[in-house]
């Protein structure tokens, strides 16, 4: 039992928590988050934090986490923060945030996880992002890591909120006080979606909704006593917070963490942790995480010389569009290290559903269907062009207690394999957006949630096509930006994330696609050649003439979870904040 991770000296916090434990596993069948942590604390499992090289720096059994969380709850109560008020927390992956998050819940206060600055374009952009989320959530406190005191302090002052680093809060007295007696339908926390910028939406999640979704995780993944979670996902994103912090606790798993920024610097440290786990590994990543690892191996020795991935039981994939070519590249890079493609676990979810909507049954791996592109967009097939197909990934079956429907623009249910908007209903759907009844009414009808995503159902499985709001409509025909971006990615020197496609209005009043492409060459002649090659490539694939703009590297904006933000790229481009290279006609 247990794993040989990190240091194993005499210091208790340097000994990893065990993988297996005598405490009987319960798949999140609790009434409140506090009940779940109370139970997990009776066992030996817990959280384990590692540095950039994968060395264990702190183990944190659930029993110790509960003790610290109760102390934090008493400190918040002593400050006069009442149940139902909010406390904003900069979500650094570490024991301090975990204790604060659960402490707020024990006190009946709503924790509001907010992002770290690593995903933003600079100091001003980060301060503004935090300010608008503070204005939306109206917390009593903004609590942050001491090392972020300057930036977070500026954001707190700009938002008119008291700022405090968590070391200072931990030094305050924690007098005995009665804790909040939470009920299942009380709000547990607010989750801001990763794309929240100018108009942030705080998703209100109840204890009942959360625990139902966490139970669905445990059942869908058929958790084993030998399972151990390994994660680098950020705790301010729903997949990191719900899937990799709350779910392991409520389903009693030990977890090993790398900070997201450490993964970005040394992505293969993630696979080192999986290799050193002597149990079976459960680990999730968006597509780009698998892509980074596969690319990093391309110039190194064989994966088998460093890794043993044969015990990686569930390799989850979600949070962005799942790309079969990237997943195949990962298999090609790591098959020699024992990675089994059947371990892939595609899934689909969103913060408004707490997290999971559908999960692939374990062992089925990635399955794709080829769909003709005109079917994807609802257009009539053109006879003057050869048919083109896109591989659509099977994202599994609806999780326990979740219903999924596909509807047309009028809200009418569609049949098998008909593409439309994805709607879902179940106990884990949000109560609504915090203090935004109009936005809530726009996406929720009679308990059903309009996800804003497009897809279809086939034999009970959910297939995701794309985001409805990203659709480019030109001359009455629909085009997916992913198809345009994919066309450019096929050219040498470009990769996913280098391209953003969206619709703009020309001076003549016509809608046309614009394609921003990050270009790494400084030679003006080469830029001109690349622009012409990209234009012809896009026209060959889509039949459209597009505005092609080459922009400097690291120009295209991303959400806090690392996904390309087409909407923000469009706004920055139209506002003149993205400066394309000047290229002679």
N, C-alpha and C positions, 0 to 999 in steps of 0.2 A: 504494500500500500504506500501511497505517497509518491513523490518524484524526487529525483536528484537534481534540484535546481538551485543555483546560486550558492551562497555560503552556508555552511552548516556548523558554525561555531556555537559557543555556549550561549550567546545572546539570543533570547527567545524570538526577537523580531527578525533574526537572520536565518531562522529555520522555516522552510516553506510549510504552509498548511497542507494537510494530507489530501490526496485525491479521494480516497475511500474513508468511510467513517461508519461507526455502528448506528448512528442516528437513522431511523427509518426515513426513507425519502418520501416527501409529500410534494405533489406537483401543484404547488401554489394554491392549495385548497384552504385559503385563509380569508378572513373577512376584512382585514385591514393590513396595511404595510407594516405597522408596528407588530401585529400578531405574527407576521411572516418572519421578521427579524428576531423576535423573541424566540421563535422555534429554531431558526438557523443557529442562534447563539448557544443552543444546547449541545451542538456538535462541535467538531474540531476544524471543520473547513473554514475557508475565508478568502481574503484578497491578498495578493502578492504583487509587490511593485518592484520593477526592474529598471536598471539604467539603460543607456543607449547600447551597451555591449551585452545586455541580457543578464547582467549580474544582479542577483537579488539584493535589494537595499532595505526592504521592509516587508515583513509578513504581518497580516492584520486579521486574526481570527474574527469570525462574526461575533464571538462573545466580547472581544475587546472593542469592536466597532459599536456594539450595542451600548456598552458602558460609556464610551465617549459621546455617543449620540444623545444619551439621556442627560449627560452633563451639559451638552450644548443646548438641549431643550430647556433646561433650567435657567441657563444664562439668557436665552431669548425671552423667557417668561419674566425673569427679573428685570429686563429692560422695558417691560410693559408692552411687548408686542403681542397682540391678541390673536386668537384663532381667526382664520380667514384673512388676516393681513399677509402681505407678501414680504419675502426676503430674497433679494437677488444675489446669486452666487456665481462668481467667475469659475467655470467648471474645469479646473485643472485636475488631471488624473492623479489622484493621491489620497491618502487617508484623511487629510483635513477636509476636503470637499465632501467625501463620503460621510464623515461624522456630522458635518453641518447639514447635509441634505436630509439624512434620517432624523437628525435632531429637530429640524424644523417640522417634520411630519409628526414626531412625537408631541411637539408643542401645539399642533393644530395650525401652524403657520404654513403658508404655501411656498415651498422653495421654487425659485425661478432660475434655472441654469442658463448662464449667458456665456458666449464664446470667448476663447482666448484670442489674442491678436494675430496668431500665425497665419490666418486665412485672409487677412485684409491687406489693402494696398499700402498702408502706412499708418502713422499715428493718428492723423486727422480722421481718416476713414474709420478706424477702430473706435475712436472716442465718439464719433457721431453714431455709429451702429449701436453702441451701448446706450447712448443718450436716448435714442428713439425707443429702445426696448424698455428703458426705465420709465419714460413718459407713458408708455402703454400699460405697464404692469403696476406702476405707482407703489413701489416697495417702501417699507420703512427703513431698510438698510441695503447697501451694496457691500458685500463682503468679498474680499479678494486676497490672492497670495501677496505676501509682503513685497516680492520682487516686481509686482505690477502696480505698486502704490501710486506712482506718478501718473500713469495713463488712466488707471481706473479711478483715481482720485479726481482727475480732471473731468471724467465722464460723470462721476457722482455730482460734482459741483455744477456741471452744465445741466444735469437733470434735476437739480434741487433736492438731492437725496443724501443722507448721511453716508459717508464711506468709512469703512473700517477693515483693516487687514485681519486675517483670521488668527494670527498669532496674538494680537491684542485682545480679541474676543476670548480666546482660550485662556488668557491670563485673568479674566474677570471672575468674580465669585460665582458659584453655582449653588445657591441655597436651595434646600428642599422645597418642592412646590408640587401641587397636584398636576398631573399631565392631562392633556386633552383626551377625552373619551371619544375617539373617532368612530364614526358610523360609516357603513359601506358606501353610502351615497354622498359623503363629504368629499370635497375636492382634495386631492393629495398633492398635486403640483401643477404648475403651468409650464408648458413646453412651447418654445418659439421655434417655428419651422426654420430650416436652414436658409431659406430664401428671403426671410423677413428683412426688409431694409426700410424703405420709406414708410410703408404701411404695415407694421408688424402685426402678426396674428398670434396671440397667446392661446394655445390649445389647453382647455381646462379638462383635466383627467381625474376622475374619481377613483377612490380605492377599489370599488367594485370593477370598474372598467380595467384598471391596471391589472388586478389580480386575475381577472378572467383571461386577459391577453397573455399573461405570464404562464398561466396554466396551459393555454393553447400551445405555447412554445414547448413546454415539457412533453405534452402528449404528441405533438407533431414530430418532434425530434426523437421520440422514444428513448429518453435519456437512460443511460446505464450507470451502474455504480462506479464504473471505471472511467467515466467521462470527466474531463477537466477542460475548462474554457481558457483560451488564450486570445488576448485582444489588444489592439492598438487604436481602436476607434475612439473618437473624442466623446466625452460625456455631455457635451452640450448638444449633441445630435441624437435623435430618437433611437437610432440603431445602437449607438454606443451606450446611452443612458439606460434605455429599457432593455435592449437585447443583451448587453454585456456587463451591466452593473446590477440592475434590479432583478432580471430574470435568474442569474446564477444564485442570488441570495434566496429568492422565493422558491427556487427548485433545489437549493442546497448543493451547489457546486463550488469547488475551489476555482479561483481564476488567477491567471498570470497576466500582468499588464505591462506594456510598453507605452510610454507617452507618445502621442501622435507625432510630435515634432521629432522624437528620437527615431520613430519608424521612417519618417521622411528622409532622415540623414543616413540611416543604416537599415534599409527595409529587410535585409536578409536576417537580421536579428530576430524578427518574427518567426521565421522558419527554424532558427536555432532553438527557440523556446519550444516549438512543437516537437522538434527532434528529441529534446531532452526529457519530454514528458513520457514516462514509462506506462501511463494509462492510455486511454483513447482520447483524442483531441477533438474539441468542438471549437471552431474558429470561423469568424465571419469577416468578409471584406467586400467593399464595392469592387467593381471590375478593375478600376485603376490600380488597386493594391496588387492584384494578381499580375497586372501588366508590368508594374514597376519591378516586381521580383523576377519575372521571366526575362525582362530586358537586362537586369543586373547580372543574370547568370550567363548571358550570351557570350561574354568575353572571358569567362572564368573556366576553371576546370569542371569536370563532370560533377553534377549535383550529388551523385552517390558518394563522392569523396568527402563531402561535408555534412550531408543531411540524411536523416532517416525519417521519411514521411509516411511510412507504411501503417502507422497507427492513427493517422489523421482520419477519423471516422466521418466527420461532417465538416465539409468546407463550404460554409454558407456564402451566398452571393446575393446582394441586394443593394438598395439605396440609389442605384442609377440603372440605366439600361444595361442589361447583361449582353455582352458581345461574345458570340461563339468563337470567333477567331482568336480573341484574347485568351479565352479559356483553353482552347486547343494549344496555343503557344505555351501556356503554363504547363499543361500536361507534357508537351514535348520536352520542356526544359527540366521537369522534375520526375518524369516516369522512372528514370534510372535510380532515383532516391526512394522509390517505392510508392510514389503518389498514385492513387487509384482514382481515375476519372469518375467512378461511381460515387465518390465521396462528395462531389459537388451537390450543393443543396440550394437551388434557385428559390427565391422567395420574393414576395411583393408586399409592400406595406407603406404606411404613411403615419405621421404624427396624429392626424385626426382620427385614426382608428387605434390609438395608443401605440401600435407598431404593426404587428403582423396581420395581414389579410389572407395571404395564401402561402403555403410552404410545400415544397416538393417532398413526397414520401422518401425517407432515407433509402439509399441504395439505387434510386432510379437515375441519378445523375442529371446531366443537361440533355434535354431533348428539344429539338427544334422542328418547326414546320416552315416550309418555303411557301411564301404568300406573294402572289403577283402584286406589283406595286400599285396598280390602279385599284385593286380591291382594298388596299390599305387606306387609300385616300378617298374612296367612294366615287372616283371618277369613272367615266366610260373608257374602256381600253382603246388606245389609238392603234389604227391598223398600219400607220406608216412607220412604226417603230417596233423592233423586236420586243417581246415580253421580257421584263426584268423582274427578278424575285428578290425578296429580302428574307433572311432567316429570322424567324420570330421564336423567342425562347419560351418554353413552357415554364411558368412560374409556380406550378404546383396546384394543390387543391385548397379550397377555403378551409381555414383553421376551425377548430372546434367552436361551435355556436355562431359562426360567421356565415351570412348569406351574401351571395354576389349575383348581381344582375347586370346585363348589358342593355342599355337603353339608347334610343335615338334622340334627336334634338328636341322632340316633343315629349320626351319622358316615357315613351311607349317601350315595353320590353321587346327585345329582339331575340331571334332564334339562334340555334346552334351555328357557330362559326360566322355569325354576322357581327361586323365591327361597329362599335359604338362606344358611348361613355360607360365607364365602370362605376356602378353604384354598389354600396355594401351596407349591411345592417347587422347589428349584433350588440351584445352587452358591453363590448370594449370601445364602441364609438364615443367620441367626445361629447360632453354636454353642450359644447358650443365654444365659440371664440370669446375670450374674456372681454366683457363690456363692449361687444360689437355685435348687436343683434342683427344688423343688416347683413353683415358678412356671413353670420350663421345661417340666416334664412336663405341666403343665396346658394348654399351648398347642402342644406339639410331639409328634407321633406318627409314628414310622417315617419321619422326615425331612420330614414335612409340617407346616406352620405353620398353626394356627388364628388367623387375623388378628383375630378379634373383630368383623369387619365383615360386613354383610349385603349380598347382591347377587345377580346372575344373569348367565348367559352367553347371548349371542345372536349367532349367526354368527361365533363366535370373538372377539367383543368383550366386554369386562368392563363391567358396569353396577353402580354402587354405590348402595345404597338407604339405608344408615345404619349406626350402631353398634348391635350386638346388645344391649350392656349399657345403652343409653339407652332401650330399649323400655319403654313404660308399659303395664302389663297391668291392666285394670279389668274386673271381672266376666268374666274369662276371655277378654277380647278385647284384641288388641294395638293400640297406638296409637303412632305415631312422634312424638316431641317436636317434630320439625321442622314437622310439619303444624300443630300448635298454635301454634308460634312464627310460622309463616308467616301464619296467620289474623290475628294481632295486627299484624304488619308491614303489612298492607293498610290499616290505619287511618291517617289523616293524623297526622304527627308522630312516627311510630315507624320504626325501621329495624333491619336485622339487627344482632344483638348487644345490642339493648335488652331482649330477652325470654329467659327461661330456663324451660323446662317440665320437670317431673319428677314422679315419683309420691311421695306421702306416705301415711301411715296416719292416718286420723281418730281422734278419741277413741273412736268406736264400733267401731274395729277394721277399718274398710273402707279399701280402697285408692282413692285419688282423685288426679287430677292437680292439682298446684299450679303456678301461673304467676306468676313474678316479672317485673314490668315496670318498667323505669327510667322515672321520670316527672319531667318538667322544670318542671311548673307548681307554683307555691306557693299557689294559690287552693284552699281546701278544698272549696268547692262544685264546682269544675272537676274536682278529683280524684275526687269521688264520682261525677260524671257519667261520667268516663273509665272508672272501674272497672266501672260497670254496662254501658257500651258494649262493653268488652273481654269481659265475661262473656257477653253476648248474642252477640257475634261468634264467640267460641270455641264456644259451644253450637250455633250455626247451622252451623258447619263440621264439628264433630266429633260432635255429638249428646250431648256430656257437660257436666255441671255441674262447674266447676272452682273451686278456691280461687284467687282473684285477689288478689295483693298488689302494691301500688305501692311502689317503693323509690326512694331518691335516685339521681341520676345517678352513674355511675362506681362503682356498688356491685357489679355482677355480676363475679365473678372470671374471669380468663382464664389460659390456660396460657402458658408462656414464649414460645410462637410466636404468641400473640395470639388464639388460638381461645377461644370461650366454653367454660368448664368447668362443665357441668351438674352433675357429681358433686360438685364443690367447692361450687357454689351451694347444692345440696341440704343438704350437711353444715353449711355456715355458717348456713343458714336454720333447720335443726332445732336447732342449738346456740344459737340466739338471737344470733348474731353479725351477721346481716343484720337490720336494724331497719326493718320496713315502716312507711309513714306510717299514723298512726291516722286512720281514716275512719269517720264515724258511719254506722250501719246505715240 
